[in-house]
Amino acid sequence: MQKQVDFYISQVRYNDNHTKMVRFYVHPNNNNKAGKGFFETLEQIIEKIDDDFLYYTINKTPNNRKWQLGSKVMVYQNMRGVEYLKTEGNKTDKDNLENLQEF
């Protein structure tokens, strides 16, 4: 049986150099709908994923502005031991959560 999504990520904020995501706009899963959003840091999300919480990306569709489920968010560690977030199946060795809107 597949685990239910705990949280959705809809927006990201990068550091000043635009090289690392540092904050995220997150929504709880309320009966398969995105609940009221709040902010989390990279460290908070990594800790929750390590504790078995499941995150997915979501985007608003251009036509009807409804949420569309994206990809599973995973924690990866590069060869230097730096942890970062990316979506499943993505080959990039840095922060990458598809094309989420920035805030």
N, CA, C and O atoms as a GROMACS GRO file, in nm:
protein
  412
    1MET      N    1   0.084  -0.118   0.000
    1MET     CA    2   0.000   0.000   0.000
    1MET      C    3   0.089   0.125   0.000
    1MET      O    4   0.185   0.134   0.076
    2GLN      N    5   0.055   0.219  -0.086
    2GLN     CA    6   0.135   0.342  -0.097
    2GLN      C    7   0.102   0.439   0.016
    2GLN      O    8  -0.014   0.458   0.051
    3LYS      N    9   0.205   0.499   0.073
    3LYS     CA   10   0.187   0.598   0.180
    3LYS      C   11   0.121   0.723   0.125
    3LYS      O   12   0.150   0.766   0.013
    4GLN      N   13   0.033   0.781   0.203
    4GLN     CA   14  -0.036   0.904   0.163
    4GLN      C   15   0.058   1.024   0.178
    4GLN      O   16   0.140   1.029   0.270
    5VAL      N   17   0.045   1.118   0.087
    5VAL     CA   18   0.124   1.242   0.092
    5VAL      C   19   0.091   1.317   0.220
    5VAL      O   20  -0.026   1.333   0.254
    6ASP      N   21   0.194   1.364   0.291
    6ASP     CA   22   0.174   1.443   0.412
    6ASP      C   23   0.170   1.592   0.382
    6ASP      O   24   0.088   1.666   0.437
    7PHE      N   25   0.261   1.638   0.293
    7PHE     CA   26   0.273   1.780   0.264
    7PHE      C   27   0.299   1.802   0.115
    7PHE      O   28   0.357   1.717   0.047
    8TYR      N   29   0.255   1.918   0.067
    8TYR     CA   30   0.281   1.961  -0.070
    8TYR      C   31   0.369   2.087  -0.065
    8TYR      O   32   0.351   2.171   0.023
    9ILE      N   33   0.463   2.099  -0.157
    9ILE     CA   34   0.545   2.220  -0.169
    9ILE      C   35   0.503   2.291  -0.296
    9ILE      O   36   0.505   2.233  -0.405
   10SER      N   37   0.464   2.420  -0.283
   10SER     CA   38   0.415   2.495  -0.399
   10SER      C   39   0.508   2.608  -0.443
   10SER      O   40   0.504   2.650  -0.558
   11GLN      N   41   0.594   2.657  -0.352
   11GLN     CA   42   0.682   2.769  -0.385
   11GLN      C   43   0.815   2.753  -0.312
   11GLN      O   44   0.823   2.686  -0.209
   12VAL      N   45   0.918   2.814  -0.368
   12VAL     CA   46   1.052   2.807  -0.308
   12VAL      C   47   1.115   2.946  -0.302
   12VAL      O   48   1.079   3.036  -0.379
   13ARG      N   49   1.210   2.961  -0.211
   13ARG     CA   50   1.294   3.081  -0.206
   13ARG      C   51   1.439   3.036  -0.205
   13ARG      O   52   1.476   2.943  -0.133
   14TYR      N   53   1.519   3.102  -0.288
   14TYR     CA   54   1.661   3.070  -0.298
   14TYR      C   55   1.743   3.167  -0.214
   14TYR      O   56   1.695   3.274  -0.176
   15ASN      N   57   1.869   3.129  -0.186
   15ASN     CA   58   1.961   3.220  -0.119
   15ASN      C   59   1.995   3.335  -0.214
   15ASN      O   60   1.952   3.336  -0.329
   16ASP      N   61   2.074   3.431  -0.164
   16ASP     CA   62   2.106   3.551  -0.244
   16ASP      C   63   2.179   3.518  -0.374
   16ASP      O   64   2.163   3.589  -0.473
   17ASN      N   65   2.258   3.412  -0.375
   17ASN     CA   66   2.331   3.372  -0.495
   17ASN      C   67   2.247   3.287  -0.591
   17ASN      O   68   2.291   3.252  -0.700
   18HIS      N   69   2.127   3.255  -0.547
   18HIS     CA   70   2.035   3.172  -0.624
   18HIS      C   71   2.095   3.034  -0.653
   18HIS      O   72   2.074   2.977  -0.760
   19THR      N   73   2.171   2.982  -0.555
   19THR     CA   74   2.235   2.851  -0.572
   19THR      C   75   2.176   2.743  -0.483
   19THR      O   76   2.201   2.625  -0.505
   20LYS      N   77   2.097   2.783  -0.382
   20LYS     CA   78   2.041   2.685  -0.289
   20LYS      C   79   1.904   2.731  -0.241
   20LYS      O   80   1.884   2.848  -0.208
   21MET      N   81   1.809   2.638  -0.239
   21MET     CA   82   1.677   2.668  -0.186
   21MET      C   83   1.687   2.673  -0.033
   21MET      O   84   1.748   2.586   0.028
   22VAL      N   85   1.626   2.776   0.027
   22VAL     CA   86   1.639   2.792   0.171
   22VAL      C   87   1.504   2.793   0.244
   22VAL      O   88   1.498   2.756   0.361
   23ARG      N   89   1.398   2.834   0.177
   23ARG     CA   90   1.264   2.835   0.237
   23ARG      C   91   1.164   2.782   0.136
   23ARG      O   92   1.184   2.788   0.015
   24PHE      N   93   1.054   2.732   0.191
   24PHE     CA   94   0.953   2.667   0.108
   24PHE      C   95   0.814   2.704   0.158
   24PHE      O   96   0.793   2.720   0.278
   25TYR      N   97   0.721   2.716   0.065
   25TYR     CA   98   0.581   2.735   0.102
   25TYR      C   99   0.516   2.597   0.093
   25TYR      O  100   0.509   2.537  -0.014
   26VAL      N  101   0.467   2.549   0.207
   26VAL     CA  102   0.422   2.412   0.223
   26VAL      C  103   0.275   2.410   0.262
   26VAL      O  104   0.228   2.499   0.334
   27HIS      N  105   0.203   2.310   0.214
   27HIS     CA  106   0.061   2.293   0.246
   27HIS      C  107   0.040   2.153   0.303
   27HIS      O  108   0.092   2.056   0.248
   28PRO      N  109  -0.034   2.140   0.414
   28PRO     CA  110  -0.066   2.006   0.462
   28PRO      C  111  -0.165   1.939   0.367
   28PRO      O  112  -0.241   2.007   0.298
   29ASN      N  113  -0.164   1.808   0.364
   29ASN     CA  114  -0.262   1.733   0.285
   29ASN      C  115  -0.388   1.717   0.369
   29ASN      O  116  -0.388   1.648   0.471
   30ASN      N  117  -0.495   1.781   0.326
   30ASN     CA  118  -0.625   1.770   0.393
   30ASN      C  119  -0.720   1.695   0.300
   30ASN      O  120  -0.782   1.755   0.213
   31ASN      N  121  -0.730   1.564   0.320
   31ASN     CA  122  -0.816   1.480   0.235
   31ASN      C  123  -0.784   1.497   0.088
   31ASN      O  124  -0.874   1.519   0.006
   32ASN      N  125  -0.656   1.487   0.054
   32ASN     CA  126  -0.606   1.499  -0.084
   32ASN      C  127  -0.627   1.637  -0.144
   32ASN      O  128  -0.634   1.651  -0.266
   33LYS      N  129  -0.637   1.738  -0.060
   33LYS     CA  130  -0.643   1.877  -0.104
   33LYS      C  131  -0.538   1.955  -0.027
   33LYS      O  132  -0.508   1.925   0.088
   34ALA      N  133  -0.483   2.057  -0.092
   34ALA     CA  134  -0.381   2.140  -0.028
   34ALA      C  135  -0.446   2.229   0.077
   34ALA      O  136  -0.535   2.308   0.045
   35GLY      N  137  -0.403   2.216   0.201
   35GLY     CA  138  -0.453   2.299   0.309
   35GLY      C  139  -0.385   2.435   0.311
   35GLY      O  140  -0.309   2.470   0.221
   36LYS      N  141  -0.413   2.512   0.416
   36LYS     CA  142  -0.356   2.646   0.431
   36LYS      C  143  -0.204   2.637   0.440
   36LYS      O  144  -0.149   2.559   0.517
   37GLY      N  145  -0.137   2.718   0.358
   37GLY     CA  146   0.008   2.711   0.348
   37GLY      C  147   0.082   2.777   0.463
   37GLY      O  148   0.027   2.862   0.533
   38PHE      N  149   0.206   2.737   0.481
   38PHE     CA  150   0.296   2.793   0.582
   38PHE      C  151   0.439   2.776   0.532
   38PHE      O  152   0.463   2.704   0.434
   39PHE      N  153   0.533   2.841   0.597
   39PHE     CA  154   0.673   2.837   0.555
   39PHE      C  155   0.752   2.735   0.635
   39PHE      O  156   0.731   2.718   0.755
   40GLU      N  157   0.844   2.667   0.566
   40GLU     CA  158   0.939   2.577   0.632
   40GLU      C  159   1.078   2.601   0.573
   40GLU      O  160   1.092   2.645   0.458
   41THR      N  161   1.179   2.572   0.653
   41THR     CA  162   1.317   2.584   0.605
   41THR      C  163   1.360   2.451   0.542
   41THR      O  164   1.294   2.349   0.557
   42LEU      N  165   1.471   2.456   0.473
   42LEU     CA  166   1.529   2.335   0.415
   42LEU      C  167   1.555   2.232   0.524
   42LEU      O  168   1.524   2.114   0.507
   43GLU      N  169   1.611   2.276   0.635
   43GLU     CA  170   1.645   2.184   0.744
   43GLU      C  171   1.520   2.117   0.802
   43GLU      O  172   1.523   1.998   0.833
   44GLN      N  173   1.410   2.193   0.815
   44GLN     CA  174   1.286   2.135   0.868
   44GLN      C  175   1.232   2.026   0.775
   44GLN      O  176   1.188   1.921   0.820
   45ILE      N  177   1.236   2.052   0.645
   45ILE     CA  178   1.184   1.954   0.550
   45ILE      C  179   1.272   1.830   0.547
   45ILE      O  180   1.221   1.718   0.545
   46ILE      N  181   1.404   1.848   0.547
   46ILE     CA  182   1.494   1.732   0.549
   46ILE      C  183   1.468   1.648   0.673
   46ILE      O  184   1.462   1.525   0.665
   47GLU      N  185   1.453   1.712   0.788
   47GLU     CA  186   1.427   1.639   0.913
   47GLU      C  187   1.296   1.561   0.904
   47GLU      O  188   1.291   1.445   0.946
   48LYS      N  189   1.191   1.622   0.850
   48LYS     CA  190   1.062   1.553   0.838
   48LYS      C  191   1.069   1.437   0.739
   48LYS      O  192   1.013   1.330   0.766
   49ILE      N  193   1.136   1.456   0.626
   49ILE     CA  194   1.150   1.346   0.530
   49ILE      C  195   1.229   1.232   0.595
   49ILE      O  196   1.195   1.115   0.577
   50ASP      N  197   1.334   1.265   0.670
   50ASP     CA  198   1.411   1.163   0.742
   50ASP      C  199   1.324   1.090   0.845
   50ASP      O  200   1.349   0.974   0.878
   51ASP      N  201   1.220   1.159   0.897
   51ASP     CA  202   1.126   1.099   0.992
   51ASP      C  203   1.009   1.032   0.922
   51ASP      O  204   0.909   1.000   0.987
   52ASP      N  205   1.018   1.011   0.792
   52ASP     CA  206   0.920   0.937   0.712
   52ASP      C  207   0.798   1.016   0.668
   52ASP      O  208   0.696   0.957   0.631
   53PHE      N  209   0.804   1.148   0.671
   53PHE     CA  210   0.697   1.228   0.613
   53PHE      C  211   0.718   1.232   0.462
   53PHE      O  212   0.831   1.231   0.414
   54LEU      N  213   0.607   1.236   0.387
   54LEU     CA  214   0.613   1.232   0.242
   54LEU      C  215   0.572   1.367   0.184
   54LEU      O  216   0.463   1.417   0.213
   55TYR      N  217   0.660   1.425   0.103
   55TYR     CA  218   0.637   1.554   0.038
   55TYR      C  219   0.627   1.534  -0.112
   55TYR      O  220   0.699   1.452  -0.170
   56TYR      N  221   0.536   1.609  -0.175
   56TYR     CA  222   0.526   1.615  -0.321
   56TYR      C  223   0.520   1.761  -0.362
   56TYR      O  224   0.478   1.846  -0.283
   57THR      N  225   0.561   1.790  -0.484
   57THR     CA  226   0.543   1.925  -0.537
   57THR      C  227   0.402   1.938  -0.592
   57THR      O  228   0.339   1.839  -0.630
   58ILE      N  229   0.352   2.062  -0.596
   58ILE     CA  230   0.226   2.093  -0.663
   58ILE      C  231   0.242   2.223  -0.740
   58ILE      O  232   0.319   2.311  -0.700
   59ASN      N  233   0.170   2.233  -0.849
   59ASN     CA  234   0.168   2.354  -0.932
   59ASN      C  235   0.025   2.385  -0.968
   59ASN      O  236  -0.060   2.296  -0.977
   60LYS      N  237  -0.002   2.514  -0.988
   60LYS     CA  238  -0.135   2.553  -1.037
   60LYS      C  239  -0.137   2.540  -1.188
   60LYS      O  240  -0.043   2.580  -1.257
   61THR      N  241  -0.245   2.482  -1.241
   61THR     CA  242  -0.258   2.470  -1.386
   61THR      C  243  -0.291   2.606  -1.445
   61THR      O  244  -0.361   2.685  -1.382
   62PRO      N  245  -0.241   2.637  -1.565
   62PRO     CA  246  -0.262   2.769  -1.624
   62PRO      C  247  -0.410   2.800  -1.653
   62PRO      O  248  -0.453   2.914  -1.635
   63ASN      N  249  -0.486   2.701  -1.697
   63ASN     CA  250  -0.625   2.727  -1.738
   63ASN      C  251  -0.718   2.752  -1.619
   63ASN      O  252  -0.781   2.857  -1.610
   64ASN      N  253  -0.726   2.656  -1.531
   64ASN     CA  254  -0.828   2.665  -1.426
   64ASN      C  255  -0.773   2.696  -1.288
   64ASN      O  256  -0.848   2.706  -1.192
   65ARG      N  257  -0.641   2.712  -1.278
   65ARG     CA  258  -0.577   2.750  -1.152
   65ARG      C  259  -0.600   2.650  -1.040
   65ARG      O  260  -0.594   2.686  -0.922
   66LYS      N  261  -0.625   2.525  -1.074
   66LYS     CA  262  -0.637   2.420  -0.973
   66LYS      C  263  -0.500   2.359  -0.949
   66LYS      O  264  -0.413   2.362  -1.036
   67TRP      N  265  -0.481   2.303  -0.831
   67TRP     CA  266  -0.354   2.239  -0.799
   67TRP      C  267  -0.340   2.110  -0.879
   67TRP      O  268  -0.434   2.033  -0.893
   68GLN      N  269  -0.219   2.090  -0.930
   68GLN     CA  270  -0.186   1.968  -1.002
   68GLN      C  271  -0.068   1.903  -0.931
   68GLN      O  272   0.033   1.967  -0.904
   69LEU      N  273  -0.083   1.775  -0.901
   69LEU     CA  274   0.022   1.701  -0.830
   69LEU      C  275   0.147   1.689  -0.917
   69LEU      O  276   0.139   1.656  -1.035
   70GLY      N  277   0.260   1.717  -0.856
   70GLY     CA  278   0.388   1.706  -0.927
   70GLY      C  279   0.459   1.577  -0.891
   70GLY      O  280   0.403   1.469  -0.906
   71SER      N  281   0.582   1.589  -0.845
   71SER     CA  282   0.668   1.473  -0.820
   71SER      C  283   0.704   1.460  -0.672
   71SER      O  284   0.694   1.556  -0.595
   72LYS      N  285   0.744   1.341  -0.636
   72LYS     CA  286   0.789   1.312  -0.501
   72LYS      C  287   0.918   1.389  -0.473
   72LYS      O  288   1.006   1.396  -0.559
   73VAL      N  289   0.928   1.447  -0.354
   73VAL     CA  290   1.047   1.521  -0.311
   73VAL      C  291   1.133   1.428  -0.227
   73VAL      O  292   1.085   1.362  -0.135
   74MET      N  293   1.262   1.426  -0.260
   74MET     CA  294   1.353   1.336  -0.191
   74MET      C  295   1.476   1.413  -0.143
   74MET      O  296   1.511   1.517  -0.199
   75VAL      N  297   1.540   1.362  -0.039
   75VAL     CA  298   1.665   1.418   0.011
   75VAL      C  299   1.780   1.340  -0.053
   75VAL      O  300   1.783   1.217  -0.051
   76TYR      N  301   1.872   1.414  -0.110
   76TYR     CA  302   1.992   1.355  -0.169
   76TYR      C  303   2.114   1.417  -0.105
   76TYR      O  304   2.109   1.529  -0.052
   77GLN      N  305   2.223   1.344  -0.110
   77GLN     CA  306   2.350   1.395  -0.056
   77GLN      C  307   2.453   1.388  -0.169
   77GLN      O  308   2.474   1.283  -0.229
   78ASN      N  309   2.518   1.502  -0.195
   78ASN     CA  310   2.619   1.501  -0.301
   78ASN      C  311   2.750   1.442  -0.248
   78ASN      O  312   2.758   1.402  -0.132
   79MET      N  313   2.849   1.437  -0.332
   79MET     CA  314   2.977   1.374  -0.295
   79MET      C  315   3.049   1.447  -0.183
   79MET      O  316   3.135   1.389  -0.117
   80ARG      N  317   3.016   1.574  -0.160
   80ARG     CA  318   3.076   1.652  -0.052
   80ARG      C  319   2.997   1.639   0.078
   80ARG      O  320   3.033   1.700   0.179
   81GLY      N  321   2.889   1.560   0.077
   81GLY     CA  322   2.809   1.538   0.196
   81GLY      C  323   2.701   1.642   0.219
   81GLY      O  324   2.636   1.640   0.323
   82VAL      N  325   2.680   1.732   0.123
   82VAL     CA  326   2.578   1.836   0.136
   82VAL      C  327   2.442   1.777   0.099
   82VAL      O  328   2.427   1.718  -0.008
   83GLU      N  329   2.343   1.795   0.187
   83GLU     CA  330   2.208   1.745   0.159
   83GLU      C  331   2.128   1.851   0.085
   83GLU      O  332   2.141   1.970   0.111
   84TYR      N  333   2.047   1.806  -0.007
   84TYR     CA  334   1.963   1.896  -0.085
   84TYR      C  335   1.837   1.822  -0.125
   84TYR      O  336   1.828   1.700  -0.109
   85LEU      N  337   1.740   1.895  -0.177
   85LEU     CA  338   1.612   1.838  -0.219
   85LEU      C  339   1.604   1.834  -0.370
   85LEU      O  340   1.651   1.925  -0.439
   86LYS      N  341   1.545   1.729  -0.419
   86LYS     CA  342   1.516   1.723  -0.562
   86LYS      C  343   1.402   1.625  -0.583
   86LYS      O  344   1.361   1.554  -0.491
   87THR      N  345   1.351   1.624  -0.704
   87THR     CA  346   1.240   1.534  -0.734
   87THR      C  347   1.293   1.401  -0.782
   87THR      O  348   1.403   1.391  -0.838
   88GLU      N  349   1.215   1.301  -0.760
   88GLU     CA  350   1.250   1.165  -0.798
   88GLU      C  351   1.282   1.157  -0.947
   88GLU      O  352   1.210   1.213  -1.030
   89GLY      N  353   1.388   1.088  -0.980
   89GLY     CA  354   1.423   1.068  -1.119
   89GLY      C  355   1.500   1.182  -1.183
   89GLY      O  356   1.538   1.172  -1.300
   90ASN      N  357   1.523   1.288  -1.108
   90ASN     CA  358   1.595   1.402  -1.162
   90ASN      C  359   1.745   1.376  -1.151
   90ASN      O  360   1.791   1.329  -1.047
   91LYS      N  361   1.821   1.405  -1.253
   91LYS     CA  362   1.964   1.373  -1.256
   91LYS      C  363   2.054   1.488  -1.209
   91LYS      O  364   2.176   1.476  -1.213
   92THR      N  365   1.997   1.599  -1.166
   92THR     CA  366   2.074   1.716  -1.126
   92THR      C  367   2.134   1.696  -0.987
   92THR      O  368   2.066   1.649  -0.897
   93ASP      N  369   2.262   1.731  -0.969
   93ASP     CA  370   2.332   1.716  -0.842
   93ASP      C  371   2.328   1.848  -0.764
   93ASP      O  372   2.432   1.897  -0.718
   94LYS      N  373   2.210   1.903  -0.748
   94LYS     CA  374   2.189   2.025  -0.670
   94LYS      C  375   2.040   2.038  -0.642
   94LYS      O  376   1.960   1.957  -0.689
   95ASP      N  377   2.003   2.141  -0.564
   95ASP     CA  378   1.862   2.165  -0.536
   95ASP      C  379   1.785   2.176  -0.667
   95ASP      O  380   1.825   2.249  -0.758
   96ASN      N  381   1.675   2.104  -0.674
   96ASN     CA  382   1.594   2.112  -0.795
   96ASN      C  383   1.457   2.055  -0.766
   96ASN      O  384   1.443   1.934  -0.745
   97LEU      N  385   1.356   2.138  -0.764
   97LEU     CA  386   1.219   2.093  -0.745
   97LEU      C  387   1.135   2.137  -0.865
   97LEU      O  388   1.043   2.217  -0.852
   98GLU      N  389   1.168   2.084  -0.980
   98GLU     CA  390   1.098   2.114  -1.104
   98GLU      C  391   1.100   2.263  -1.128
   98GLU      O  392   1.204   2.327  -1.113
   99ASN      N  393   0.989   2.318  -1.165
   99ASN     CA  394   0.980   2.461  -1.194
   99ASN      C  395   0.881   2.528  -1.100
   99ASN      O  396   0.788   2.595  -1.144
  100LEU      N  397   0.903   2.512  -0.972
  100LEU     CA  398   0.812   2.573  -0.875
  100LEU      C  399   0.828   2.724  -0.876
  100LEU      O  400   0.936   2.777  -0.901
  101GLN      N  401   0.717   2.791  -0.849
  101GLN     CA  402   0.717   2.937  -0.842
  101GLN      C  403   0.805   2.983  -0.727
  101GLN      O  404   0.810   2.918  -0.622
  102GLU      N  405   0.875   3.093  -0.746
  102GLU     CA  406   0.957   3.151  -0.639
  102GLU      C  407   0.878   3.259  -0.566
  102GLU      O  408   0.794   3.327  -0.624
  103PHE      N  409   0.907   3.274  -0.436
  103PHE     CA  410   0.847   3.383  -0.358
  103PHE      C  411   0.955   3.471  -0.301
  103PHE      O  412   0.925   3.569  -0.232
   0.00000   0.00000   0.00000
